[in-house]
Amino acid sequence: MAAAAPLTAMASNLSLGLAFGVGSGMVGLLLLVGALLAIFTAGYVVLSRRVFNAGAYYAFIGFGLGKATGSGAAFVAAIAYNLAAGGMIAATGYFTDIAVSTYMGIHLPWYLYGAVALAVTAALGYIGVGIAKTVTTVISVAQFAIIIWLGIAIMIQRPDGFSLDVFSPERMFHGNIALSLVFCILSFSGFEATAIYGKKPRRRGGVSRWRPTARCRSSSWYSWDRPGR
């Protein structure tokens, strides 16, 4: 759940999909992607009971399709995740500058904030998973608190903004569907990372049990906080 960064997904992925994708039909597409991931989860959970490897997808793909295919997947994943990390650093700096300049009147280059965020992340990783877990938990709880507050505010101030029309084919498949699907899938980022911790839980079923639960929670939160208009 922490890797999915729900507040980040709400502020960036889903907002961009609403603006440049299919619009309010993003809500329906989000639940559709969640349902497809639920189907995928069935095979994923079965594999997680048989394959225990920190390589996650690399190990899973290698187990099913051979080491050559698994190595190719690992190469693509390494490039993709590093590019995504770079993008997150830039986004962190950009949005931090907006917040600081708006509320404190201080304007600094975005890359300074990005460098600070990168240094903090590296420090947490170096110190150990114990402190990182605590920090991540606090941040995750704060994100969900903000999302709950946003959902309640929308229900009070714009109750007419909720509509079942967001599930109609005309809304879901009209516009830039490809872009919307990309942002929907990105909103579930971290879903694949659970396999990394297969060796860590005392009970092997821990990861398998919580993976589908986290996916359902993500799709529910994202859909609730999106008004129909």
N, C-alpha and C positions, 0 to 999 in steps of 0.2 A: 504494500500500500504506500509506503514511503517513497519507493522508487517511482511510482506512478505520478507523484507530486500533484495531487488533485487540484490544488489552487493554480498551479502553473498551467495545467491542462485547460482549466476553465478560462484563464486570462488570455491564453495564447491559442492553443490548438482549436478549441471549440469556437472561440470568438472569430478567428480567421475563417473557419469553416462557415460560420453564419454570414460573414460579410462577403466572402468570395466563392463560396461553394453553393450548396442548395438552399441556404437560408434556414428557416425554421425546421425544414425537413431533416436537419442534422440530428434532431432528437430521435426520430424514427430510425435513421441510419445508425445512430449510436447503439440503440437496443438491438438492431440487426447484427452489428458487429459483435456485440456482447453474446448474442445467441450462437453465432458462428464459432466464437472462441470457446463457448461451452462445449460444443461438439468436439473441437480440437482438444479440449482439456481431457476428454475421456481417454484418448490415446496417450496423451502427455502424462497423465497420472499412472497409467499402466507401465509406461517406460520408466518413470521415476522410481518404481518399485524394483526395477531390475538393473538399472544403470545408475551407479553412484560415482559421479565424477564432477569435479569443479569446472570442467569444460562446458557443462550445460548443453546447449544446442549442438556444439561440435561433437560431443560424445554421443548424443542421441542420434544425430544424423549419421555419424560414423557407424554406430551400432546397427542401424537399419539399412543403410545404402553403401556402406564400405568406407574405409579410411580415406580414400582419395576424395570422395564427395564431402566427407566430414571436414577434411583439411581445407577444401575450397570454401565451405561455409564459414569456417573459422577465420579465413583470410578476409572474406567480405564483412563479417561481423566486426573484426578488429578495425577495419577502415571506417565502417559506419558508426561504431560507438565513439571512436576518437573524434570524428567530425561532429557527432552530436554533442560531445563534451565541449568542443570548441564553440558550438552554437549556443550552448547553455551559459558558458562564461560570458559571451557577448550579450546575451539577453539579460543576464543578471546585472551586468554593468549598466545597460541601457535603462532598465526599469528602476534600478536603484537610483540612478541619476535623476529620473523623473520624480521619484518620491522625495528625495533629499532636496532637490531644487524647489519643489512645490511647497513643502512644509517648513524648510529651514532656510531657503533662499541661497543655498550653497550650490554652485555649479562646478563640477569637476568632470574631466574626461571619463567616458564610460569604461575605458580599459583599466583605469586605476581601481575602480570598484571590482572589476572582473579579476584583477590580479589579487586583490584582498580575498575575494571569495575562493579563488584557487588555492591561496596559501592556507586559509582556514581548513579547507577540505583536505589538503595534504597533511596538515598537522593532525587532524582528527584520525586520518588513516594511519599515521605514524605512531600516534599514542596508543591506539588499539581499539578493538571493536567495542569494548565496554563503554567508554565515553562517547564514541560515535553513536552507539545505540541510544544512549540517553538523549543526546542532542537531536537525533533524528526523530525520536518519539515525541519530544516536546514540539518540534516544528510540525510534525504530522498532525498532532492533536490541535495545534493552533490553526492549521489550514482547514481542518474539518469544522472547527468552531466558526471560522469566517464563512464557510460555505453554508452552514446551518443558518447563520445570521442573515446571509444574503437571500436564502430561500424563504425565510420567514418574512423578510422585508418585501420581497416580490409578491408573496401571497397577500400581504396586507395592503400594499400600495397599488398593485396592479392585478387584482384577482381575475379580471377579464383577459389578462394576457395568457392564461393557460387555455389550451384548446386541443382537442383530439385530432384536429386537422393536420398536426405535425406527423401523424402516422399514415396519412393518405399517400398513395403512390405519386399523385401529382406534386406533392411537396418533396417527397423523399428522392425522386428520380428526375427532378427538373433543375437544370443548372449544371455546375461543374461537379459531377458525381465523383470523379476520380480524386479531385483535390479533397473533397469532403471525407471520402473513405480513408485517405492517407492520414488526415488529422484525427479521425475517429480511432484508427489503429494506434496512432502515437499517444492517444490519451490513455491507453492501457500499457504504456511502457513500464517495464519492470515485471510484467507478467511472466516473462521467460526466465527471469533471474532466480526464481525459486529453486530451480534445479541445482543451482550452484551450492545450495545449503543442504543437499541431500545427505551428506555425511555428518552434518552437525547435530541434528536433533537426536535426542536420546531414543525417541521412538520413531521408526522409519515412516510411520503414517502421518507424522505431523505436517510435513510439507505437502503431501498429497491432499490432506484434508483442507488445508488453508488456501491452497491455490485457487480452486473454484469459488470459494467464499469471497476472496479478495476481488475476483473478477466481477462477481455479482454486485458487490458493494460499490465498486467504481462506476459501473453503468447506471446504477440506481441514483447515486449522488449527482452525476453529470446531468442526467435527464431531468431530475427534479428541479434543478436551478436554471433551467432554460425555459423562459416564457414562450408561449405559442406564437406570439407576434413580435 
